[in-house]
Amino acid sequence: MTTLAELSVGQSATVQSVQGHDEIAVRLLEMGLTPGVDVKVVGSALLGDPVELEVRGYRLSLRKSEAKRVNV
């Protein structure tokens, strides 16, 4: 399964699941990365970390380690 961390700038995908049951997974869900939502990668830092996403009409930046936990 592909993760958000593997998408390139300009690519879109639909969230399938968030891995884990810890506080980071809960926080990702609270930020709107719930199953079924569409996400688009709109940018990234020079070294690729963090990545900037557009989700639910707002922009969100995630570290690669966090983006790897979101299956699309």
mmCIF file as Biopython writes it, N, C-alpha, C and O atoms, coordinates in Angstrom:
data_model
#
loop_
_atom_site.group_PDB
_atom_site.id
_atom_site.type_symbol
_atom_site.label_atom_id
_atom_site.label_alt_id
_atom_site.label_comp_id
_atom_site.label_asym_id
_atom_site.label_entity_id
_atom_site.label_seq_id
_atom_site.pdbx_PDB_ins_code
_atom_site.Cartn_x
_atom_site.Cartn_y
_atom_site.Cartn_z
_atom_site.occupancy
_atom_site.B_iso_or_equiv
_atom_site.auth_seq_id
_atom_site.auth_asym_id
_atom_site.pdbx_PDB_model_num
ATOM 1   N N  . MET A ? 1  ? 0.846   -1.181 0.000  1.0 0.0 1  A 1 
ATOM 2   C CA . MET A ? 1  ? 0.000   0.000  0.000  1.0 0.0 1  A 1 
ATOM 3   C C  . MET A ? 1  ? 0.891   1.244  0.000  1.0 0.0 1  A 1 
ATOM 4   O O  . MET A ? 1  ? 1.948   1.255  0.631  1.0 0.0 1  A 1 
ATOM 5   N N  . THR A ? 2  ? 0.470   2.265  -0.694 1.0 0.0 2  A 1 
ATOM 6   C CA . THR A ? 2  ? 1.216   3.515  -0.790 1.0 0.0 2  A 1 
ATOM 7   C C  . THR A ? 2  ? 0.915   4.407  0.415  1.0 0.0 2  A 1 
ATOM 8   O O  . THR A ? 2  ? -0.182  4.368  0.973  1.0 0.0 2  A 1 
ATOM 9   N N  . THR A ? 3  ? 1.906   5.209  0.807  1.0 0.0 3  A 1 
ATOM 10  C CA . THR A ? 3  ? 1.702   6.163  1.900  1.0 0.0 3  A 1 
ATOM 11  C C  . THR A ? 3  ? 1.807   7.586  1.370  1.0 0.0 3  A 1 
ATOM 12  O O  . THR A ? 3  ? 2.270   7.803  0.250  1.0 0.0 3  A 1 
ATOM 13  N N  . LEU A ? 4  ? 1.382   8.548  2.168  1.0 0.0 4  A 1 
ATOM 14  C CA . LEU A ? 4  ? 1.489   9.960  1.782  1.0 0.0 4  A 1 
ATOM 15  C C  . LEU A ? 4  ? 2.935   10.363 1.517  1.0 0.0 4  A 1 
ATOM 16  O O  . LEU A ? 4  ? 3.199   11.208 0.662  1.0 0.0 4  A 1 
ATOM 17  N N  . ALA A ? 5  ? 3.861   9.768  2.239  1.0 0.0 5  A 1 
ATOM 18  C CA . ALA A ? 5  ? 5.274   10.116 2.095  1.0 0.0 5  A 1 
ATOM 19  C C  . ALA A ? 5  ? 5.815   9.740  0.715  1.0 0.0 5  A 1 
ATOM 20  O O  . ALA A ? 5  ? 6.822   10.299 0.280  1.0 0.0 5  A 1 
ATOM 21  N N  . GLU A ? 6  ? 5.169   8.809  0.025  1.0 0.0 6  A 1 
ATOM 22  C CA . GLU A ? 6  ? 5.640   8.344  -1.276 1.0 0.0 6  A 1 
ATOM 23  C C  . GLU A ? 6  ? 5.086   9.146  -2.445 1.0 0.0 6  A 1 
ATOM 24  O O  . GLU A ? 6  ? 5.540   8.970  -3.576 1.0 0.0 6  A 1 
ATOM 25  N N  . LEU A ? 7  ? 4.116   10.024 -2.200 1.0 0.0 7  A 1 
ATOM 26  C CA . LEU A ? 7  ? 3.527   10.815 -3.275 1.0 0.0 7  A 1 
ATOM 27  C C  . LEU A ? 7  ? 4.431   11.981 -3.645 1.0 0.0 7  A 1 
ATOM 28  O O  . LEU A ? 7  ? 5.156   12.514 -2.805 1.0 0.0 7  A 1 
ATOM 29  N N  . SER A ? 8  ? 4.377   12.368 -4.913 1.0 0.0 8  A 1 
ATOM 30  C CA . SER A ? 8  ? 5.153   13.504 -5.406 1.0 0.0 8  A 1 
ATOM 31  C C  . SER A ? 8  ? 4.293   14.764 -5.391 1.0 0.0 8  A 1 
ATOM 32  O O  . SER A ? 8  ? 3.067   14.688 -5.312 1.0 0.0 8  A 1 
ATOM 33  N N  . VAL A ? 9  ? 4.944   15.919 -5.468 1.0 0.0 9  A 1 
ATOM 34  C CA . VAL A ? 9  ? 4.225   17.189 -5.523 1.0 0.0 9  A 1 
ATOM 35  C C  . VAL A ? 9  ? 3.295   17.172 -6.735 1.0 0.0 9  A 1 
ATOM 36  O O  . VAL A ? 9  ? 3.703   16.821 -7.842 1.0 0.0 9  A 1 
ATOM 37  N N  . GLY A ? 10 ? 2.049   17.554 -6.508 1.0 0.0 10 A 1 
ATOM 38  C CA . GLY A ? 10 ? 1.049   17.571 -7.560 1.0 0.0 10 A 1 
ATOM 39  C C  . GLY A ? 10 ? 0.147   16.349 -7.580 1.0 0.0 10 A 1 
ATOM 40  O O  . GLY A ? 10 ? -0.918  16.381 -8.197 1.0 0.0 10 A 1 
ATOM 41  N N  . GLN A ? 11 ? 0.550   15.278 -6.921 1.0 0.0 11 A 1 
ATOM 42  C CA . GLN A ? 11 ? -0.259  14.066 -6.899 1.0 0.0 11 A 1 
ATOM 43  C C  . GLN A ? 11 ? -1.373  14.165 -5.861 1.0 0.0 11 A 1 
ATOM 44  O O  . GLN A ? 11 ? -1.219  14.796 -4.816 1.0 0.0 11 A 1 
ATOM 45  N N  . SER A ? 12 ? -2.493  13.526 -6.176 1.0 0.0 12 A 1 
ATOM 46  C CA . SER A ? 12 ? -3.625  13.452 -5.260 1.0 0.0 12 A 1 
ATOM 47  C C  . SER A ? 12 ? -3.905  11.995 -4.929 1.0 0.0 12 A 1 
ATOM 48  O O  . SER A ? 12 ? -3.536  11.090 -5.678 1.0 0.0 12 A 1 
ATOM 49  N N  . ALA A ? 13 ? -4.560  11.783 -3.803 1.0 0.0 13 A 1 
ATOM 50  C CA . ALA A ? 13 ? -4.915  10.432 -3.382 1.0 0.0 13 A 1 
ATOM 51  C C  . ALA A ? 13 ? -6.048  10.518 -2.363 1.0 0.0 13 A 1 
ATOM 52  O O  . ALA A ? 13 ? -6.388  11.596 -1.876 1.0 0.0 13 A 1 
ATOM 53  N N  . THR A ? 14 ? -6.614  9.370  -2.058 1.0 0.0 14 A 1 
ATOM 54  C CA . THR A ? 14 ? -7.661  9.268  -1.048 1.0 0.0 14 A 1 
ATOM 55  C C  . THR A ? 14 ? -7.114  8.479  0.142  1.0 0.0 14 A 1 
ATOM 56  O O  . THR A ? 14 ? -6.531  7.408  -0.026 1.0 0.0 14 A 1 
ATOM 57  N N  . VAL A ? 15 ? -7.307  9.014  1.329  1.0 0.0 15 A 1 
ATOM 58  C CA . VAL A ? 15 ? -6.824  8.348  2.540  1.0 0.0 15 A 1 
ATOM 59  C C  . VAL A ? 15 ? -7.597  7.048  2.734  1.0 0.0 15 A 1 
ATOM 60  O O  . VAL A ? 15 ? -8.826  7.025  2.677  1.0 0.0 15 A 1 
ATOM 61  N N  . GLN A ? 16 ? -6.857  5.969  2.964  1.0 0.0 16 A 1 
ATOM 62  C CA . GLN A ? 16 ? -7.460  4.663  3.231  1.0 0.0 16 A 1 
ATOM 63  C C  . GLN A ? 16 ? -7.475  4.356  4.728  1.0 0.0 16 A 1 
ATOM 64  O O  . GLN A ? 16 ? -8.468  3.862  5.262  1.0 0.0 16 A 1 
ATOM 65  N N  . SER A ? 17 ? -6.352  4.658  5.402  1.0 0.0 17 A 1 
ATOM 66  C CA . SER A ? 17 ? -6.261  4.384  6.838  1.0 0.0 17 A 1 
ATOM 67  C C  . SER A ? 17 ? -5.065  5.108  7.428  1.0 0.0 17 A 1 
ATOM 68  O O  . SER A ? 17 ? -4.182  5.582  6.713  1.0 0.0 17 A 1 
ATOM 69  N N  . VAL A ? 18 ? -5.061  5.181  8.753  1.0 0.0 18 A 1 
ATOM 70  C CA . VAL A ? 18 ? -3.928  5.722  9.501  1.0 0.0 18 A 1 
ATOM 71  C C  . VAL A ? 18 ? -3.396  4.589  10.358 1.0 0.0 18 A 1 
ATOM 72  O O  . VAL A ? 18 ? -4.154  3.960  11.097 1.0 0.0 18 A 1 
ATOM 73  N N  . GLN A ? 19 ? -2.092  4.320  10.266 1.0 0.0 19 A 1 
ATOM 74  C CA . GLN A ? 19 ? -1.478  3.215  10.996 1.0 0.0 19 A 1 
ATOM 75  C C  . GLN A ? 19 ? -1.253  3.581  12.456 1.0 0.0 19 A 1 
ATOM 76  O O  . GLN A ? 19 ? -0.836  4.695  12.772 1.0 0.0 19 A 1 
ATOM 77  N N  . GLY A ? 20 ? -1.532  2.639  13.333 1.0 0.0 20 A 1 
ATOM 78  C CA . GLY A ? 20 ? -1.247  2.811  14.757 1.0 0.0 20 A 1 
ATOM 79  C C  . GLY A ? 20 ? -2.453  3.231  15.560 1.0 0.0 20 A 1 
ATOM 80  O O  . GLY A ? 20 ? -3.500  3.593  15.023 1.0 0.0 20 A 1 
ATOM 81  N N  . HIS A ? 21 ? -2.269  3.170  16.876 1.0 0.0 21 A 1 
ATOM 82  C CA . HIS A ? 21 ? -3.322  3.552  17.817 1.0 0.0 21 A 1 
ATOM 83  C C  . HIS A ? 21 ? -2.753  4.433  18.926 1.0 0.0 21 A 1 
ATOM 84  O O  . HIS A ? 21 ? -3.311  4.497  20.022 1.0 0.0 21 A 1 
ATOM 85  N N  . ASP A ? 22 ? -1.647  5.107  18.639 1.0 0.0 22 A 1 
ATOM 86  C CA . ASP A ? 22 ? -1.014  5.964  19.636 1.0 0.0 22 A 1 
ATOM 87  C C  . ASP A ? 22 ? -1.462  7.415  19.463 1.0 0.0 22 A 1 
ATOM 88  O O  . ASP A ? 22 ? -2.341  7.710  18.653 1.0 0.0 22 A 1 
ATOM 89  N N  . GLU A ? 23 ? -0.854  8.310  20.228 1.0 0.0 23 A 1 
ATOM 90  C CA . GLU A ? 23 ? -1.271  9.717  20.195 1.0 0.0 23 A 1 
ATOM 91  C C  . GLU A ? 23 ? -0.992  10.377 18.850 1.0 0.0 23 A 1 
ATOM 92  O O  . GLU A ? 23 ? -1.717  11.296 18.469 1.0 0.0 23 A 1 
ATOM 93  N N  . ILE A ? 24 ? 0.025   9.946  18.124 1.0 0.0 24 A 1 
ATOM 94  C CA . ILE A ? 24 ? 0.302   10.523 16.803 1.0 0.0 24 A 1 
ATOM 95  C C  . ILE A ? 24 ? -0.798  10.131 15.821 1.0 0.0 24 A 1 
ATOM 96  O O  . ILE A ? 24 ? -1.268  10.976 15.059 1.0 0.0 24 A 1 
ATOM 97  N N  . ALA A ? 25 ? -1.210  8.887  15.824 1.0 0.0 25 A 1 
ATOM 98  C CA . ALA A ? 25 ? -2.292  8.437  14.944 1.0 0.0 25 A 1 
ATOM 99  C C  . ALA A ? 25 ? -3.582  9.194  15.251 1.0 0.0 25 A 1 
ATOM 100 O O  . ALA A ? 25 ? -4.293  9.614  14.338 1.0 0.0 25 A 1 
ATOM 101 N N  . VAL A ? 26 ? -3.880  9.364  16.524 1.0 0.0 26 A 1 
ATOM 102 C CA . VAL A ? 26 ? -5.076  10.100 16.918 1.0 0.0 26 A 1 
ATOM 103 C C  . VAL A ? 26 ? -4.987  11.543 16.442 1.0 0.0 26 A 1 
ATOM 104 O O  . VAL A ? 26 ? -5.973  12.100 15.960 1.0 0.0 26 A 1 
ATOM 105 N N  . ARG A ? 27 ? -3.823  12.144 16.572 1.0 0.0 27 A 1 
ATOM 106 C CA . ARG A ? 27 ? -3.639  13.544 16.141 1.0 0.0 27 A 1 
ATOM 107 C C  . ARG A ? 27 ? -3.811  13.686 14.627 1.0 0.0 27 A 1 
ATOM 108 O O  . ARG A ? 27 ? -4.410  14.659 14.166 1.0 0.0 27 A 1 
ATOM 109 N N  . LEU A ? 28 ? -3.296  12.733 13.849 1.0 0.0 28 A 1 
ATOM 110 C CA . LEU A ? 28 ? -3.468  12.767 12.400 1.0 0.0 28 A 1 
ATOM 111 C C  . LEU A ? 28 ? -4.950  12.708 12.036 1.0 0.0 28 A 1 
ATOM 112 O O  . LEU A ? 28 ? -5.399  13.419 11.137 1.0 0.0 28 A 1 
ATOM 113 N N  . LEU A ? 29 ? -5.700  11.872 12.724 1.0 0.0 29 A 1 
ATOM 114 C CA . LEU A ? 29 ? -7.146  11.791 12.487 1.0 0.0 29 A 1 
ATOM 115 C C  . LEU A ? 29 ? -7.836  13.099 12.874 1.0 0.0 29 A 1 
ATOM 116 O O  . LEU A ? 29 ? -8.733  13.559 12.168 1.0 0.0 29 A 1 
ATOM 117 N N  . GLU A ? 30 ? -7.422  13.696 13.990 1.0 0.0 30 A 1 
ATOM 118 C CA . GLU A ? 30 ? -8.002  14.967 14.421 1.0 0.0 30 A 1 
ATOM 119 C C  . GLU A ? 30 ? -7.725  16.087 13.436 1.0 0.0 30 A 1 
ATOM 120 O O  . GLU A ? 30 ? -8.520  17.020 13.319 1.0 0.0 30 A 1 
ATOM 121 N N  . MET A ? 31 ? -6.601  16.006 12.721 1.0 0.0 31 A 1 
ATOM 122 C CA . MET A ? 31 ? -6.250  17.032 11.732 1.0 0.0 31 A 1 
ATOM 123 C C  . MET A ? 31 ? -6.996  16.840 10.414 1.0 0.0 31 A 1 
ATOM 124 O O  . MET A ? 31 ? -6.797  17.607 9.472  1.0 0.0 31 A 1 
ATOM 125 N N  . GLY A ? 32 ? -7.851  15.822 10.342 1.0 0.0 32 A 1 
ATOM 126 C CA . GLY A ? 32 ? -8.689  15.651 9.169  1.0 0.0 32 A 1 
ATOM 127 C C  . GLY A ? 32 ? -8.266  14.560 8.216  1.0 0.0 32 A 1 
ATOM 128 O O  . GLY A ? 32 ? -8.888  14.395 7.166  1.0 0.0 32 A 1 
ATOM 129 N N  . LEU A ? 33 ? -7.229  13.806 8.543  1.0 0.0 33 A 1 
ATOM 130 C CA . LEU A ? 33 ? -6.762  12.728 7.672  1.0 0.0 33 A 1 
ATOM 131 C C  . LEU A ? 33 ? -7.526  11.442 7.987  1.0 0.0 33 A 1 
ATOM 132 O O  . LEU A ? 33 ? -6.952  10.455 8.447  1.0 0.0 33 A 1 
ATOM 133 N N  . THR A ? 34 ? -8.818  11.477 7.731  1.0 0.0 34 A 1 
ATOM 134 C CA . THR A ? 34 ? -9.686  10.341 8.003  1.0 0.0 34 A 1 
ATOM 135 C C  . THR A ? 34 ? -9.932  9.540  6.725  1.0 0.0 34 A 1 
ATOM 136 O O  . THR A ? 34 ? -9.836  10.091 5.629  1.0 0.0 34 A 1 
ATOM 137 N N  . PRO A ? 35 ? -10.242 8.267  6.847  1.0 0.0 35 A 1 
ATOM 138 C CA . PRO A ? 35 ? -10.498 7.449  5.658  1.0 0.0 35 A 1 
ATOM 139 C C  . PRO A ? 35 ? -11.574 8.061  4.761  1.0 0.0 35 A 1 
ATOM 140 O O  . PRO A ? 35 ? -12.629 8.490  5.229  1.0 0.0 35 A 1 
ATOM 141 N N  . GLY A ? 36 ? -11.278 8.091  3.458  1.0 0.0 36 A 1 
ATOM 142 C CA . GLY A ? 36 ? -12.213 8.624  2.470  1.0 0.0 36 A 1 
ATOM 143 C C  . GLY A ? 36 ? -11.957 10.049 2.042  1.0 0.0 36 A 1 
ATOM 144 O O  . GLY A ? 36 ? -12.522 10.498 1.044  1.0 0.0 36 A 1 
ATOM 145 N N  . VAL A ? 37 ? -11.122 10.779 2.766  1.0 0.0 37 A 1 
ATOM 146 C CA . VAL A ? 37 ? -10.861 12.175 2.425  1.0 0.0 37 A 1 
ATOM 147 C C  . VAL A ? 37 ? -9.799  12.251 1.323  1.0 0.0 37 A 1 
ATOM 148 O O  . VAL A ? 37 ? -8.847  11.471 1.311  1.0 0.0 37 A 1 
ATOM 149 N N  . ASP A ? 38 ? -9.978  13.206 0.394  1.0 0.0 38 A 1 
ATOM 150 C CA . ASP A ? 38 ? -9.009  13.425 -0.678 1.0 0.0 38 A 1 
ATOM 151 C C  . ASP A ? 38 ? -7.904  14.352 -0.195 1.0 0.0 38 A 1 
ATOM 152 O O  . ASP A ? 38 ? -8.159  15.332 0.506  1.0 0.0 38 A 1 
ATOM 153 N N  . VAL A ? 39 ? -6.679  14.033 -0.578 1.0 0.0 39 A 1 
ATOM 154 C CA . VAL A ? 39 ? -5.491  14.793 -0.173 1.0 0.0 39 A 1 
ATOM 155 C C  . VAL A ? 39 ? -4.653  15.070 -1.411 1.0 0.0 39 A 1 
ATOM 156 O O  . VAL A ? 39 ? -4.530  14.217 -2.290 1.0 0.0 39 A 1 
ATOM 157 N N  . LYS A ? 40 ? -4.074  16.275 -1.479 1.0 0.0 40 A 1 
ATOM 158 C CA . LYS A ? 40 ? -3.173  16.619 -2.581 1.0 0.0 40 A 1 
ATOM 159 C C  . LYS A ? 40 ? -1.861  17.127 -2.007 1.0 0.0 40 A 1 
ATOM 160 O O  . LYS A ? 40 ? -1.859  17.939 -1.081 1.0 0.0 40 A 1 
ATOM 161 N N  . VAL A ? 41 ? -0.748  16.654 -2.551 1.0 0.0 41 A 1 
ATOM 162 C CA . VAL A ? 41 ? 0.571   17.140 -2.135 1.0 0.0 41 A 1 
ATOM 163 C C  . VAL A ? 41 ? 0.844   18.418 -2.931 1.0 0.0 41 A 1 
ATOM 164 O O  . VAL A ? 41 ? 0.920   18.381 -4.159 1.0 0.0 41 A 1 
ATOM 165 N N  . VAL A ? 42 ? 0.992   19.549 -2.230 1.0 0.0 42 A 1 
ATOM 166 C CA . VAL A ? 42 ? 1.176   20.831 -2.904 1.0 0.0 42 A 1 
ATOM 167 C C  . VAL A ? 42 ? 2.597   21.373 -2.796 1.0 0.0 42 A 1 
ATOM 168 O O  . VAL A ? 42 ? 2.936   22.349 -3.467 1.0 0.0 42 A 1 
ATOM 169 N N  . GLY A ? 43 ? 3.427   20.759 -1.968 1.0 0.0 43 A 1 
ATOM 170 C CA . GLY A ? 43 ? 4.800   21.236 -1.860 1.0 0.0 43 A 1 
ATOM 171 C C  . GLY A ? 43 ? 5.601   20.413 -0.878 1.0 0.0 43 A 1 
ATOM 172 O O  . GLY A ? 43 ? 5.074   19.573 -0.149 1.0 0.0 43 A 1 
ATOM 173 N N  . SER A ? 44 ? 6.908   20.686 -0.886 1.0 0.0 44 A 1 
ATOM 174 C CA . SER A ? 44 ? 7.791   20.047 0.086  1.0 0.0 44 A 1 
ATOM 175 C C  . SER A ? 44 ? 9.017   20.923 0.277  1.0 0.0 44 A 1 
ATOM 176 O O  . SER A ? 44 ? 9.337   21.761 -0.566 1.0 0.0 44 A 1 
ATOM 177 N N  . ALA A ? 45 ? 9.687   20.722 1.377  1.0 0.0 45 A 1 
ATOM 178 C CA . ALA A ? 45 ? 10.924  21.457 1.644  1.0 0.0 45 A 1 
ATOM 179 C C  . ALA A ? 45 ? 12.025  20.960 0.709  1.0 0.0 45 A 1 
ATOM 180 O O  . ALA A ? 45 ? 11.855  19.949 0.028  1.0 0.0 45 A 1 
ATOM 181 N N  . LEU A ? 46 ? 13.133  21.659 0.676  1.0 0.0 46 A 1 
ATOM 182 C CA . LEU A ? 46 ? 14.220  21.326 -0.243 1.0 0.0 46 A 1 
ATOM 183 C C  . LEU A ? 46 ? 14.694  19.886 -0.128 1.0 0.0 46 A 1 
ATOM 184 O O  . LEU A ? 46 ? 14.978  19.250 -1.143 1.0 0.0 46 A 1 
ATOM 185 N N  . LEU A ? 47 ? 14.784  19.373 1.060  1.0 0.0 47 A 1 
ATOM 186 C CA . LEU A ? 47 ? 15.237  17.995 1.249  1.0 0.0 47 A 1 
ATOM 187 C C  . LEU A ? 47 ? 14.070  17.017 1.335  1.0 0.0 47 A 1 
ATOM 188 O O  . LEU A ? 47 ? 14.260  15.844 1.655  1.0 0.0 47 A 1 
ATOM 189 N N  . GLY A ? 48 ? 12.851  17.506 1.045  1.0 0.0 48 A 1 
ATOM 190 C CA . GLY A ? 48 ? 11.684  16.638 1.026  1.0 0.0 48 A 1 
ATOM 191 C C  . GLY A ? 48 ? 10.968  16.472 2.349  1.0 0.0 48 A 1 
ATOM 192 O O  . GLY A ? 48 ? 9.986   15.733 2.423  1.0 0.0 48 A 1 
ATOM 193 N N  . ASP A ? 49 ? 11.425  17.133 3.386  1.0 0.0 49 A 1 
ATOM 194 C CA . ASP A ? 49 ? 10.809  16.986 4.695  1.0 0.0 49 A 1 
ATOM 195 C C  . ASP A ? 49 ? 10.725  18.347 5.363  1.0 0.0 49 A 1 
ATOM 196 O O  . ASP A ? 49 ? 11.775  18.946 5.591  1.0 0.0 49 A 1 
ATOM 197 N N  . PRO A ? 50 ? 9.570   18.873 5.690  1.0 0.0 50 A 1 
ATOM 198 C CA . PRO A ? 50 ? 8.252   18.251 5.652  1.0 0.0 50 A 1 
ATOM 199 C C  . PRO A ? 50 ? 7.574   18.375 4.284  1.0 0.0 50 A 1 
ATOM 200 O O  . PRO A ? 50 ? 8.088   19.022 3.372  1.0 0.0 50 A 1 
ATOM 201 N N  . VAL A ? 51 ? 6.406   17.737 4.171  1.0 0.0 51 A 1 
ATOM 202 C CA . VAL A ? 51 ? 5.589   17.844 2.968  1.0 0.0 51 A 1 
ATOM 203 C C  . VAL A ? 51 ? 4.364   18.694 3.301  1.0 0.0 51 A 1 
ATOM 204 O O  . VAL A ? 51 ? 3.848   18.657 4.419  1.0 0.0 51 A 1 
ATOM 205 N N  . GLU A ? 52 ? 3.910   19.459 2.310  1.0 0.0 52 A 1 
ATOM 206 C CA . GLU A ? 52 ? 2.735   20.306 2.488  1.0 0.0 52 A 1 
ATOM 207 C C  . GLU A ? 52 ? 1.572   19.686 1.730  1.0 0.0 52 A 1 
ATOM 208 O O  . GLU A ? 52 ? 1.684   19.368 0.546  1.0 0.0 52 A 1 
ATOM 209 N N  . LEU A ? 53 ? 0.458   19.522 2.426  1.0 0.0 53 A 1 
ATOM 210 C CA . LEU A ? 53 ? -0.725  18.876 1.863  1.0 0.0 53 A 1 
ATOM 211 C C  . LEU A ? 53 ? -1.900  19.836 1.842  1.0 0.0 53 A 1 
ATOM 212 O O  . LEU A ? 53 ? -1.984  20.759 2.653  1.0 0.0 53 A 1 
ATOM 213 N N  . GLU A ? 54 ? -2.804  19.604 0.904  1.0 0.0 54 A 1 
ATOM 214 C CA . GLU A ? 54 ? -4.080  20.301 0.923  1.0 0.0 54 A 1 
ATOM 215 C C  . GLU A ? 54 ? -5.139  19.258 1.250  1.0 0.0 54 A 1 
ATOM 216 O O  . GLU A ? 54 ? -5.305  18.275 0.528  1.0 0.0 54 A 1 
ATOM 217 N N  . VAL A ? 55 ? -5.845  19.485 2.340  1.0 0.0 55 A 1 
ATOM 218 C CA . VAL A ? 55 ? -6.859  18.538 2.808  1.0 0.0 55 A 1 
ATOM 219 C C  . VAL A ? 55 ? -8.038  19.315 3.379  1.0 0.0 55 A 1 
ATOM 220 O O  . VAL A ? 55 ? -7.851  20.198 4.216  1.0 0.0 55 A 1 
ATOM 221 N N  . ARG A ? 56 ? -9.236  18.999 2.940  1.0 0.0 56 A 1 
ATOM 222 C CA . ARG A ? 56 ? -10.459 19.635 3.443  1.0 0.0 56 A 1 
ATOM 223 C C  . ARG A ? 56 ? -10.435 21.153 3.332  1.0 0.0 56 A 1 
ATOM 224 O O  . ARG A ? 56 ? -11.007 21.846 4.174  1.0 0.0 56 A 1 
ATOM 225 N N  . GLY A ? 57 ? -9.775  21.678 2.295  1.0 0.0 57 A 1 
ATOM 226 C CA . GLY A ? 57 ? -9.768  23.112 2.060  1.0 0.0 57 A 1 
ATOM 227 C C  . GLY A ? 57 ? -8.718  23.896 2.831  1.0 0.0 57 A 1 
ATOM 228 O O  . GLY A ? 57 ? -8.728  25.126 2.789  1.0 0.0 57 A 1 
ATOM 229 N N  . TYR A ? 58 ? -7.825  23.234 3.525  1.0 0.0 58 A 1 
ATOM 230 C CA . TYR A ? 58 ? -6.747  23.948 4.207  1.0 0.0 58 A 1 
ATOM 231 C C  . TYR A ? 58 ? -5.416  23.256 3.941  1.0 0.0 58 A 1 
ATOM 232 O O  . TYR A ? 58 ? -5.383  22.138 3.427  1.0 0.0 58 A 1 
ATOM 233 N N  . ARG A ? 59 ? -4.331  23.918 4.289  1.0 0.0 59 A 1 
ATOM 234 C CA . ARG A ? 59 ? -2.989  23.370 4.076  1.0 0.0 59 A 1 
ATOM 235 C C  . ARG A ? 59 ? -2.446  22.833 5.391  1.0 0.0 59 A 1 
ATOM 236 O O  . ARG A ? 59 ? -2.648  23.407 6.461  1.0 0.0 59 A 1 
ATOM 237 N N  . LEU A ? 60 ? -1.750  21.707 5.267  1.0 0.0 60 A 1 
ATOM 238 C CA . LEU A ? 60 ? -1.223  20.998 6.431  1.0 0.0 60 A 1 
ATOM 239 C C  . LEU A ? 60 ? 0.186   20.538 6.112  1.0 0.0 60 A 1 
ATOM 240 O O  . LEU A ? 60 ? 0.421   19.980 5.040  1.0 0.0 60 A 1 
ATOM 241 N N  . SER A ? 61 ? 1.120   20.755 7.009  1.0 0.0 61 A 1 
ATOM 242 C CA . SER A ? 61 ? 2.487   20.262 6.833  1.0 0.0 61 A 1 
ATOM 243 C C  . SER A ? 61 ? 2.734   19.109 7.791  1.0 0.0 61 A 1 
ATOM 244 O O  . SER A ? 61 ? 2.419   19.181 8.979  1.0 0.0 61 A 1 
ATOM 245 N N  . LEU A ? 62 ? 3.314   18.033 7.236  1.0 0.0 62 A 1 
ATOM 246 C CA . LEU A ? 62 ? 3.631   16.850 8.034  1.0 0.0 62 A 1 
ATOM 247 C C  . LEU A ? 62 ? 5.078   16.450 7.819  1.0 0.0 62 A 1 
ATOM 248 O O  . LEU A ? 62 ? 5.615   16.608 6.723  1.0 0.0 62 A 1 
ATOM 249 N N  . ARG A ? 63 ? 5.708   15.933 8.863  1.0 0.0 63 A 1 
ATOM 250 C CA . ARG A ? 63 ? 7.024   15.321 8.709  1.0 0.0 63 A 1 
ATOM 251 C C  . ARG A ? 63 ? 6.860   14.037 7.914  1.0 0.0 63 A 1 
ATOM 252 O O  . ARG A ? 63 ? 5.783   13.441 7.904  1.0 0.0 63 A 1 
ATOM 253 N N  . LYS A ? 64 ? 7.928   13.610 7.247  1.0 0.0 64 A 1 
ATOM 254 C CA . LYS A ? 64 ? 7.878   12.361 6.481  1.0 0.0 64 A 1 
ATOM 255 C C  . LYS A ? 64 ? 7.526   11.184 7.382  1.0 0.0 64 A 1 
ATOM 256 O O  . LYS A ? 64 ? 6.802   10.279 6.965  1.0 0.0 64 A 1 
ATOM 257 N N  . SER A ? 65 ? 8.028   11.187 8.606  1.0 0.0 65 A 1 
ATOM 258 C CA . SER A ? 65 ? 7.748   10.084 9.524  1.0 0.0 65 A 1 
ATOM 259 C C  . SER A ? 65 ? 6.256   9.997  9.841  1.0 0.0 65 A 1 
ATOM 260 O O  . SER A ? 65 ? 5.730   8.903  10.043 1.0 0.0 65 A 1 
ATOM 261 N N  . GLU A ? 66 ? 5.576   11.132 9.887  1.0 0.0 66 A 1 
ATOM 262 C CA . GLU A ? 66 ? 4.130   11.138 10.121 1.0 0.0 66 A 1 
ATOM 263 C C  . GLU A ? 66 ? 3.381   10.749 8.850  1.0 0.0 66 A 1 
ATOM 264 O O  . GLU A ? 66 ? 2.411   9.993  8.904  1.0 0.0 66 A 1 
ATOM 265 N N  . ALA A ? 67 ? 3.836   11.271 7.692  1.0 0.0 67 A 1 
ATOM 266 C CA . ALA A ? 67 ? 3.185   10.977 6.416  1.0 0.0 67 A 1 
ATOM 267 C C  . ALA A ? 67 ? 3.277   9.490  6.065  1.0 0.0 67 A 1 
ATOM 268 O O  . ALA A ? 67 ? 2.415   8.964  5.361  1.0 0.0 67 A 1 
ATOM 269 N N  . LYS A ? 68 ? 4.309   8.818  6.549  1.0 0.0 68 A 1 
ATOM 270 C CA . LYS A ? 68 ? 4.457   7.383  6.283  1.0 0.0 68 A 1 
ATOM 271 C C  . LYS A ? 68 ? 3.385   6.552  6.975  1.0 0.0 68 A 1 
ATOM 272 O O  . LYS A ? 68 ? 3.181   5.390  6.626  1.0 0.0 68 A 1 
ATOM 273 N N  . ARG A ? 69 ? 2.714   7.127  7.934  1.0 0.0 69 A 1 
ATOM 274 C CA . ARG A ? 69 ? 1.686   6.400  8.689  1.0 0.0 69 A 1 
ATOM 275 C C  . ARG A ? 69 ? 0.309   6.511  8.068  1.0 0.0 69 A 1 
ATOM 276 O O  . ARG A ? 69 ? -0.640  5.885  8.541  1.0 0.0 69 A 1 
ATOM 277 N N  . VAL A ? 70 ? 0.189   7.316  6.996  1.0 0.0 70 A 1 
ATOM 278 C CA . VAL A ? 70 ? -1.110  7.506  6.339  1.0 0.0 70 A 1 
ATOM 279 C C  . VAL A ? 70 ? -1.131  6.726  5.033  1.0 0.0 70 A 1 
ATOM 280 O O  . VAL A ? 70 ? -0.425  7.073  4.086  1.0 0.0 70 A 1 
ATOM 281 N N  . ASN A ? 71 ? -1.936  5.679  4.984  1.0 0.0 71 A 1 
ATOM 282 C CA . ASN A ? 71 ? -2.061  4.855  3.772  1.0 0.0 71 A 1 
ATOM 283 C C  . ASN A ? 71 ? -3.052  5.491  2.820  1.0 0.0 71 A 1 
ATOM 284 O O  . ASN A ? 71 ? -4.135  5.916  3.222  1.0 0.0 71 A 1 
ATOM 285 N N  . VAL A ? 72 ? -2.667  5.554  1.538  1.0 0.0 72 A 1 
ATOM 286 C CA . VAL A ? 72 ? -3.551  6.129  0.515  1.0 0.0 72 A 1 
ATOM 287 C C  . VAL A ? 72 ? -3.760  5.125  -0.597 1.0 0.0 72 A 1 
ATOM 288 O O  . VAL A ? 72 ? -4.473  5.410  -1.559 1.0 0.0 72 A 1 
#
